[in-house]
Amino acid sequence: MPDRQSIRATLIELLEADTGENHQDLDDSVNLREGLGLDSVDVVSIVSQIERRFRIRLTQQELEKLATVTDVLDLLESKLTAGPETSAA
């Protein structure tokens, strides 16, 4: 099971691949849309990559709550520590 730092590293890798920008110094409190300039298509793309990479499913309700990098990390960490029975929707 990945720890928070490896989850964060994977998220940064996916963000960089999607946006073409360097996010190594990404602050966890930054807003995904305003701070990173992600539109809904970017968010969907990154979420689908996250789901494939970590082999989890995120519900629409969970996605609607994601506003900051911290929100994404908290959700992924809780999904991954919960185990496969709660990760697959």
Backbone atoms as SQL, in Angstrom:
CREATE TABLE atoms (id INTEGER PRIMARY KEY, chain TEXT, resi INTEGER, resn TEXT, atom TEXT, x REAL, y REAL, z REAL);
INSERT INTO atoms VALUES
  (1, 'A', 1, 'MET', 'N', 0.851, -1.187, 0.000),
  (2, 'A', 1, 'MET', 'CA', 0.000, 0.000, 0.000),
  (3, 'A', 1, 'MET', 'C', 0.895, 1.249, 0.000),
  (4, 'A', 2, 'PRO', 'N', 0.649, 2.146, -0.950),
  (5, 'A', 2, 'PRO', 'CA', 1.485, 3.352, -1.021),
  (6, 'A', 2, 'PRO', 'C', 1.237, 4.303, 0.155),
  (7, 'A', 3, 'ASP', 'N', 2.301, 4.974, 0.598),
  (8, 'A', 3, 'ASP', 'CA', 2.134, 5.973, 1.644),
  (9, 'A', 3, 'ASP', 'C', 1.793, 7.324, 1.008),
  (10, 'A', 4, 'ARG', 'N', 1.519, 8.296, 1.857),
  (11, 'A', 4, 'ARG', 'CA', 1.066, 9.611, 1.366),
  (12, 'A', 4, 'ARG', 'C', 2.084, 10.253, 0.430),
  (13, 'A', 5, 'GLN', 'N', 3.373, 10.098, 0.724),
  (14, 'A', 5, 'GLN', 'CA', 4.400, 10.707, -0.122),
  (15, 'A', 5, 'GLN', 'C', 4.429, 10.082, -1.508),
  (16, 'A', 6, 'SER', 'N', 4.263, 8.763, -1.581),
  (17, 'A', 6, 'SER', 'CA', 4.282, 8.132, -2.904),
  (18, 'A', 6, 'SER', 'C', 2.997, 8.442, -3.663),
  (19, 'A', 7, 'ILE', 'N', 1.882, 8.579, -2.946),
  (20, 'A', 7, 'ILE', 'CA', 0.626, 8.994, -3.587),
  (21, 'A', 7, 'ILE', 'C', 0.806, 10.402, -4.158),
  (22, 'A', 8, 'ARG', 'N', 1.406, 11.272, -3.365),
  (23, 'A', 8, 'ARG', 'CA', 1.644, 12.657, -3.786),
  (24, 'A', 8, 'ARG', 'C', 2.558, 12.696, -5.009),
  (25, 'A', 9, 'ALA', 'N', 3.618, 11.885, -5.001),
  (26, 'A', 9, 'ALA', 'CA', 4.555, 11.838, -6.124),
  (27, 'A', 9, 'ALA', 'C', 3.840, 11.377, -7.398),
  (28, 'A', 10, 'THR', 'N', 2.969, 10.385, -7.268),
  (29, 'A', 10, 'THR', 'CA', 2.214, 9.899, -8.424),
  (30, 'A', 10, 'THR', 'C', 1.263, 10.980, -8.924),
  (31, 'A', 11, 'LEU', 'N', 0.590, 11.672, -8.011),
  (32, 'A', 11, 'LEU', 'CA', -0.323, 12.751, -8.398),
  (33, 'A', 11, 'LEU', 'C', 0.436, 13.846, -9.147),
  (34, 'A', 12, 'ILE', 'N', 1.603, 14.219, -8.647),
  (35, 'A', 12, 'ILE', 'CA', 2.415, 15.244, -9.311),
  (36, 'A', 12, 'ILE', 'C', 2.836, 14.766, -10.695),
  (37, 'A', 13, 'GLU', 'N', 3.237, 13.515, -10.793),
  (38, 'A', 13, 'GLU', 'CA', 3.623, 12.941, -12.095),
  (39, 'A', 13, 'GLU', 'C', 2.469, 13.029, -13.092),
  (40, 'A', 14, 'LEU', 'N', 1.265, 12.690, -12.650),
  (41, 'A', 14, 'LEU', 'CA', 0.094, 12.734, -13.529),
  (42, 'A', 14, 'LEU', 'C', -0.262, 14.171, -13.908),
  (43, 'A', 15, 'LEU', 'N', -0.175, 15.085, -12.948),
  (44, 'A', 15, 'LEU', 'CA', -0.452, 16.500, -13.230),
  (45, 'A', 15, 'LEU', 'C', 0.538, 17.049, -14.251),
  (46, 'A', 16, 'GLU', 'N', 1.812, 16.716, -14.074),
  (47, 'A', 16, 'GLU', 'CA', 2.836, 17.216, -14.997),
  (48, 'A', 16, 'GLU', 'C', 2.626, 16.658, -16.400),
  (49, 'A', 17, 'ALA', 'N', 2.275, 15.380, -16.479),
  (50, 'A', 17, 'ALA', 'CA', 2.038, 14.768, -17.787),
  (51, 'A', 17, 'ALA', 'C', 0.829, 15.404, -18.468),
  (52, 'A', 18, 'ASP', 'N', -0.195, 15.729, -17.682),
  (53, 'A', 18, 'ASP', 'CA', -1.421, 16.280, -18.246),
  (54, 'A', 18, 'ASP', 'C', -1.274, 17.754, -18.636),
  (55, 'A', 19, 'THR', 'N', -0.584, 18.523, -17.803),
  (56, 'A', 19, 'THR', 'CA', -0.502, 19.970, -18.039),
  (57, 'A', 19, 'THR', 'C', 0.770, 20.397, -18.764),
  (58, 'A', 20, 'GLY', 'N', 1.805, 19.538, -18.742),
  (59, 'A', 20, 'GLY', 'CA', 3.074, 19.907, -19.342),
  (60, 'A', 20, 'GLY', 'C', 3.857, 20.914, -18.519),
  (61, 'A', 21, 'GLU', 'N', 3.454, 21.114, -17.272),
  (62, 'A', 21, 'GLU', 'CA', 4.125, 22.066, -16.388),
  (63, 'A', 21, 'GLU', 'C', 4.795, 21.327, -15.236),
  (64, 'A', 22, 'ASN', 'N', 5.806, 21.946, -14.636),
  (65, 'A', 22, 'ASN', 'CA', 6.496, 21.372, -13.487),
  (66, 'A', 22, 'ASN', 'C', 5.716, 21.691, -12.218),
  (67, 'A', 23, 'HIS', 'N', 5.393, 20.653, -11.446),
  (68, 'A', 23, 'HIS', 'CA', 4.640, 20.847, -10.197),
  (69, 'A', 23, 'HIS', 'C', 5.381, 20.269, -8.999),
  (70, 'A', 24, 'GLN', 'N', 6.715, 20.175, -9.076),
  (71, 'A', 24, 'GLN', 'CA', 7.490, 19.587, -7.980),
  (72, 'A', 24, 'GLN', 'C', 7.335, 20.357, -6.670),
  (73, 'A', 25, 'ASP', 'N', 7.147, 21.668, -6.744),
  (74, 'A', 25, 'ASP', 'CA', 7.006, 22.485, -5.540),
  (75, 'A', 25, 'ASP', 'C', 5.541, 22.752, -5.215),
  (76, 'A', 26, 'LEU', 'N', 4.674, 21.843, -5.606),
  (77, 'A', 26, 'LEU', 'CA', 3.234, 22.003, -5.434),
  (78, 'A', 26, 'LEU', 'C', 2.855, 22.078, -3.964),
  (79, 'A', 27, 'ASP', 'N', 2.131, 23.122, -3.616),
  (80, 'A', 27, 'ASP', 'CA', 1.614, 23.287, -2.259),
  (81, 'A', 27, 'ASP', 'C', 0.314, 22.492, -2.147),
  (82, 'A', 28, 'ASP', 'N', 0.187, 21.708, -1.085),
  (83, 'A', 28, 'ASP', 'CA', -0.995, 20.856, -0.932),
  (84, 'A', 28, 'ASP', 'C', -2.297, 21.645, -0.769),
  (85, 'A', 29, 'SER', 'N', -2.205, 22.918, -0.399),
  (86, 'A', 29, 'SER', 'CA', -3.422, 23.708, -0.204),
  (87, 'A', 29, 'SER', 'C', -3.908, 24.370, -1.493),
  (88, 'A', 30, 'VAL', 'N', -3.164, 24.200, -2.588),
  (89, 'A', 30, 'VAL', 'CA', -3.534, 24.863, -3.841),
  (90, 'A', 30, 'VAL', 'C', -4.837, 24.276, -4.384),
  (91, 'A', 31, 'ASN', 'N', -5.664, 25.163, -4.928),
  (92, 'A', 31, 'ASN', 'CA', -6.939, 24.755, -5.512),
  (93, 'A', 31, 'ASN', 'C', -6.691, 24.165, -6.892),
  (94, 'A', 32, 'LEU', 'N', -7.344, 23.056, -7.171),
  (95, 'A', 32, 'LEU', 'CA', -7.121, 22.353, -8.433),
  (96, 'A', 32, 'LEU', 'C', -7.510, 23.208, -9.634),
  (97, 'A', 33, 'ARG', 'N', -8.623, 23.880, -9.545),
  (98, 'A', 33, 'ARG', 'CA', -9.107, 24.657, -10.694),
  (99, 'A', 33, 'ARG', 'C', -8.443, 26.034, -10.767),
  (100, 'A', 34, 'GLU', 'N', -8.569, 26.820, -9.699),
  (101, 'A', 34, 'GLU', 'CA', -8.000, 28.171, -9.745),
  (102, 'A', 34, 'GLU', 'C', -6.479, 28.160, -9.643),
  (103, 'A', 35, 'GLY', 'N', -5.933, 27.374, -8.716),
  (104, 'A', 35, 'GLY', 'CA', -4.495, 27.371, -8.482),
  (105, 'A', 35, 'GLY', 'C', -3.697, 26.707, -9.584),
  (106, 'A', 36, 'LEU', 'N', -4.234, 25.619, -10.122),
  (107, 'A', 36, 'LEU', 'CA', -3.519, 24.888, -11.168),
  (108, 'A', 36, 'LEU', 'C', -4.064, 25.169, -12.557),
  (109, 'A', 37, 'GLY', 'N', -5.197, 25.865, -12.609),
  (110, 'A', 37, 'GLY', 'CA', -5.788, 26.189, -13.895),
  (111, 'A', 37, 'GLY', 'C', -6.397, 24.995, -14.613),
  (112, 'A', 38, 'LEU', 'N', -6.791, 23.978, -13.844),
  (113, 'A', 38, 'LEU', 'CA', -7.397, 22.798, -14.454),
  (114, 'A', 38, 'LEU', 'C', -8.856, 23.064, -14.779),
  (115, 'A', 39, 'ASP', 'N', -9.281, 22.636, -15.959),
  (116, 'A', 39, 'ASP', 'CA', -10.702, 22.708, -16.270),
  (117, 'A', 39, 'ASP', 'C', -11.310, 21.324, -16.017),
  (118, 'A', 40, 'SER', 'N', -12.600, 21.193, -16.244),
  (119, 'A', 40, 'SER', 'CA', -13.273, 19.935, -15.923),
  (120, 'A', 40, 'SER', 'C', -12.723, 18.767, -16.737),
  (121, 'A', 41, 'VAL', 'N', -12.304, 19.015, -17.966),
  (122, 'A', 41, 'VAL', 'CA', -11.729, 17.957, -18.801),
  (123, 'A', 41, 'VAL', 'C', -10.402, 17.482, -18.206),
  (124, 'A', 42, 'ASP', 'N', -9.571, 18.432, -17.746),
  (125, 'A', 42, 'ASP', 'CA', -8.299, 18.073, -17.101),
  (126, 'A', 42, 'ASP', 'C', -8.536, 17.223, -15.865),
  (127, 'A', 43, 'VAL', 'N', -9.495, 17.645, -15.032),
  (128, 'A', 43, 'VAL', 'CA', -9.788, 16.918, -13.795),
  (129, 'A', 43, 'VAL', 'C', -10.251, 15.497, -14.107),
  (130, 'A', 44, 'VAL', 'N', -11.154, 15.345, -15.079),
  (131, 'A', 44, 'VAL', 'CA', -11.640, 14.019, -15.463),
  (132, 'A', 44, 'VAL', 'C', -10.484, 13.157, -15.962),
  (133, 'A', 45, 'SER', 'N', -9.612, 13.727, -16.776),
  (134, 'A', 45, 'SER', 'CA', -8.457, 12.998, -17.298),
  (135, 'A', 45, 'SER', 'C', -7.553, 12.514, -16.176),
  (136, 'A', 46, 'ILE', 'N', -7.238, 13.394, -15.250),
  (137, 'A', 46, 'ILE', 'CA', -6.356, 13.044, -14.140),
  (138, 'A', 46, 'ILE', 'C', -7.012, 12.005, -13.237),
  (139, 'A', 47, 'VAL', 'N', -8.303, 12.181, -12.960),
  (140, 'A', 47, 'VAL', 'CA', -9.018, 11.218, -12.119),
  (141, 'A', 47, 'VAL', 'C', -9.028, 9.834, -12.761),
  (142, 'A', 48, 'SER', 'N', -9.260, 9.764, -14.064),
  (143, 'A', 48, 'SER', 'CA', -9.293, 8.457, -14.715),
  (144, 'A', 48, 'SER', 'C', -7.905, 7.813, -14.684),
  (145, 'A', 49, 'GLN', 'N', -6.858, 8.613, -14.801),
  (146, 'A', 49, 'GLN', 'CA', -5.500, 8.082, -14.688),
  (147, 'A', 49, 'GLN', 'C', -5.210, 7.596, -13.263),
  (148, 'A', 50, 'ILE', 'N', -5.696, 8.345, -12.282),
  (149, 'A', 50, 'ILE', 'CA', -5.542, 7.950, -10.877),
  (150, 'A', 50, 'ILE', 'C', -6.244, 6.614, -10.635),
  (151, 'A', 51, 'GLU', 'N', -7.468, 6.496, -11.153),
  (152, 'A', 51, 'GLU', 'CA', -8.223, 5.258, -10.966),
  (153, 'A', 51, 'GLU', 'C', -7.481, 4.063, -11.567),
  (154, 'A', 52, 'ARG', 'N', -6.925, 4.247, -12.754),
  (155, 'A', 52, 'ARG', 'CA', -6.169, 3.153, -13.395),
  (156, 'A', 52, 'ARG', 'C', -4.889, 2.843, -12.631),
  (157, 'A', 53, 'ARG', 'N', -4.165, 3.884, -12.252),
  (158, 'A', 53, 'ARG', 'CA', -2.869, 3.685, -11.591),
  (159, 'A', 53, 'ARG', 'C', -3.023, 2.969, -10.245),
  (160, 'A', 54, 'PHE', 'N', -4.041, 3.394, -9.468),
  (161, 'A', 54, 'PHE', 'CA', -4.212, 2.826, -8.128),
  (162, 'A', 54, 'PHE', 'C', -5.251, 1.706, -8.070),
  (163, 'A', 55, 'ARG', 'N', -5.876, 1.430, -9.214),
  (164, 'A', 55, 'ARG', 'CA', -6.913, 0.388, -9.308),
  (165, 'A', 55, 'ARG', 'C', -8.030, 0.612, -8.283),
  (166, 'A', 56, 'ILE', 'N', -8.559, 1.825, -8.304),
  (167, 'A', 56, 'ILE', 'CA', -9.681, 2.179, -7.435),
  (168, 'A', 56, 'ILE', 'C', -10.760, 2.837, -8.277),
  (169, 'A', 57, 'ARG', 'N', -11.927, 3.003, -7.695),
  (170, 'A', 57, 'ARG', 'CA', -13.020, 3.739, -8.317),
  (171, 'A', 57, 'ARG', 'C', -13.413, 4.874, -7.388),
  (172, 'A', 58, 'LEU', 'N', -13.594, 6.061, -7.963),
  (173, 'A', 58, 'LEU', 'CA', -14.046, 7.216, -7.198),
  (174, 'A', 58, 'LEU', 'C', -15.476, 7.521, -7.617),
  (175, 'A', 59, 'THR', 'N', -16.327, 7.732, -6.635),
  (176, 'A', 59, 'THR', 'CA', -17.728, 8.023, -6.939),
  (177, 'A', 59, 'THR', 'C', -17.901, 9.487, -7.316),
  (178, 'A', 60, 'GLN', 'N', -19.020, 9.793, -7.940),
  (179, 'A', 60, 'GLN', 'CA', -19.325, 11.177, -8.309),
  (180, 'A', 60, 'GLN', 'C', -19.357, 12.065, -7.062),
  (181, 'A', 61, 'GLN', 'N', -19.920, 11.547, -5.969),
  (182, 'A', 61, 'GLN', 'CA', -19.980, 12.317, -4.721),
  (183, 'A', 61, 'GLN', 'C', -18.578, 12.638, -4.205),
  (184, 'A', 62, 'GLU', 'N', -17.667, 11.672, -4.307),
  (185, 'A', 62, 'GLU', 'CA', -16.290, 11.914, -3.865),
  (186, 'A', 62, 'GLU', 'C', -15.616, 12.951, -4.754),
  (187, 'A', 63, 'LEU', 'N', -15.837, 12.844, -6.046),
  (188, 'A', 63, 'LEU', 'CA', -15.215, 13.787, -6.986),
  (189, 'A', 63, 'LEU', 'C', -15.686, 15.215, -6.760),
  (190, 'A', 64, 'GLU', 'N', -16.954, 15.374, -6.412),
  (191, 'A', 64, 'GLU', 'CA', -17.505, 16.718, -6.198),
  (192, 'A', 64, 'GLU', 'C', -16.874, 17.412, -4.999),
  (193, 'A', 65, 'LYS', 'N', -16.301, 16.654, -4.074),
  (194, 'A', 65, 'LYS', 'CA', -15.697, 17.222, -2.869),
  (195, 'A', 65, 'LYS', 'C', -14.235, 17.619, -3.071),
  (196, 'A', 66, 'LEU', 'N', -13.670, 17.275, -4.223),
  (197, 'A', 66, 'LEU', 'CA', -12.251, 17.546, -4.464),
  (198, 'A', 66, 'LEU', 'C', -12.047, 18.984, -4.925),
  (199, 'A', 67, 'ALA', 'N', -11.418, 19.770, -4.066),
  (200, 'A', 67, 'ALA', 'CA', -11.138, 21.160, -4.425),
  (201, 'A', 67, 'ALA', 'C', -9.640, 21.454, -4.399),
  (202, 'A', 68, 'THR', 'N', -8.926, 20.840, -3.457),
  (203, 'A', 68, 'THR', 'CA', -7.500, 21.122, -3.310),
  (204, 'A', 68, 'THR', 'C', -6.676, 19.838, -3.463),
  (205, 'A', 69, 'VAL', 'N', -5.374, 20.005, -3.569),
  (206, 'A', 69, 'VAL', 'CA', -4.472, 18.854, -3.625),
  (207, 'A', 69, 'VAL', 'C', -4.624, 18.020, -2.358),
  (208, 'A', 70, 'THR', 'N', -4.771, 18.668, -1.208),
  (209, 'A', 70, 'THR', 'CA', -4.975, 17.945, 0.053),
  (210, 'A', 70, 'THR', 'C', -6.218, 17.070, -0.012),
  (211, 'A', 71, 'ASP', 'N', -7.298, 17.587, -0.594),
  (212, 'A', 71, 'ASP', 'CA', -8.532, 16.797, -0.727),
  (213, 'A', 71, 'ASP', 'C', -8.269, 15.521, -1.523),
  (214, 'A', 72, 'VAL', 'N', -7.518, 15.647, -2.606),
  (215, 'A', 72, 'VAL', 'CA', -7.213, 14.484, -3.450),
  (216, 'A', 72, 'VAL', 'C', -6.367, 13.486, -2.664),
  (217, 'A', 73, 'LEU', 'N', -5.323, 13.976, -1.991),
  (218, 'A', 73, 'LEU', 'CA', -4.445, 13.097, -1.224),
  (219, 'A', 73, 'LEU', 'C', -5.202, 12.389, -0.107),
  (220, 'A', 74, 'ASP', 'N', -6.039, 13.133, 0.615),
  (221, 'A', 74, 'ASP', 'CA', -6.823, 12.531, 1.703),
  (222, 'A', 74, 'ASP', 'C', -7.741, 11.440, 1.183),
  (223, 'A', 75, 'LEU', 'N', -8.414, 11.708, 0.070),
  (224, 'A', 75, 'LEU', 'CA', -9.333, 10.727, -0.506),
  (225, 'A', 75, 'LEU', 'C', -8.578, 9.485, -0.963),
  (226, 'A', 76, 'LEU', 'N', -7.487, 9.671, -1.683),
  (227, 'A', 76, 'LEU', 'CA', -6.726, 8.527, -2.168),
  (228, 'A', 76, 'LEU', 'C', -6.149, 7.715, -1.016),
  (229, 'A', 77, 'GLU', 'N', -5.637, 8.411, -0.012),
  (230, 'A', 77, 'GLU', 'CA', -5.071, 7.713, 1.140),
  (231, 'A', 77, 'GLU', 'C', -6.143, 6.878, 1.850),
  (232, 'A', 78, 'SER', 'N', -7.333, 7.445, 2.031),
  (233, 'A', 78, 'SER', 'CA', -8.398, 6.698, 2.713),
  (234, 'A', 78, 'SER', 'C', -8.881, 5.530, 1.857),
  (235, 'A', 79, 'LYS', 'N', -8.970, 5.718, 0.545),
  (236, 'A', 79, 'LYS', 'CA', -9.396, 4.634, -0.346),
  (237, 'A', 79, 'LYS', 'C', -8.387, 3.495, -0.343),
  (238, 'A', 80, 'LEU', 'N', -7.119, 3.845, -0.393),
  (239, 'A', 80, 'LEU', 'CA', -6.079, 2.826, -0.484),
  (240, 'A', 80, 'LEU', 'C', -5.868, 2.091, 0.836),
  (241, 'A', 81, 'THR', 'N', -6.076, 2.754, 1.961),
  (242, 'A', 81, 'THR', 'CA', -5.932, 2.076, 3.249),
  (243, 'A', 81, 'THR', 'C', -7.170, 1.266, 3.597),
  (244, 'A', 82, 'ALA', 'N', -8.305, 1.612, 2.984),
  (245, 'A', 82, 'ALA', 'CA', -9.554, 0.898, 3.274),
  (246, 'A', 82, 'ALA', 'C', -9.553, -0.494, 2.678),
  (247, 'A', 83, 'GLY', 'N', -8.792, -0.698, 1.616),
  (248, 'A', 83, 'GLY', 'CA', -8.746, -2.012, 0.995),
  (249, 'A', 83, 'GLY', 'C', -9.689, -2.118, -0.189),
  (250, 'A', 84, 'PRO', 'N', -9.570, -3.209, -0.930),
  (251, 'A', 84, 'PRO', 'CA', -10.306, -3.358, -2.178),
  (252, 'A', 84, 'PRO', 'C', -11.828, -3.417, -2.017),
  (253, 'A', 85, 'GLU', 'N', -12.310, -3.853, -0.869),
  (254, 'A', 85, 'GLU', 'CA', -13.767, -3.968, -0.740),
  (255, 'A', 85, 'GLU', 'C', -14.472, -2.620, -0.757),
  (256, 'A', 86, 'THR', 'N', -13.794, -1.550, -0.366),
  (257, 'A', 86, 'THR', 'CA', -14.418, -0.235, -0.408),
  (258, 'A', 86, 'THR', 'C', -13.905, 0.592, -1.583),
  (259, 'A', 87, 'SER', 'N', -12.844, 0.148, -2.212),
  (260, 'A', 87, 'SER', 'CA', -12.265, 0.906, -3.318),
  (261, 'A', 87, 'SER', 'C', -13.023, 0.697, -4.617),
  (262, 'A', 88, 'ALA', 'N', -13.601, -0.462, -4.785),
  (263, 'A', 88, 'ALA', 'CA', -14.337, -0.750, -6.026),
  (264, 'A', 88, 'ALA', 'C', -15.807, -0.431, -5.829),
  (265, 'A', 89, 'ALA', 'N', -16.290, 0.474, -6.646),
  (266, 'A', 89, 'ALA', 'CA', -17.699, 0.866, -6.501),
  (267, 'A', 89, 'ALA', 'C', -18.559, 0.115, -7.500);
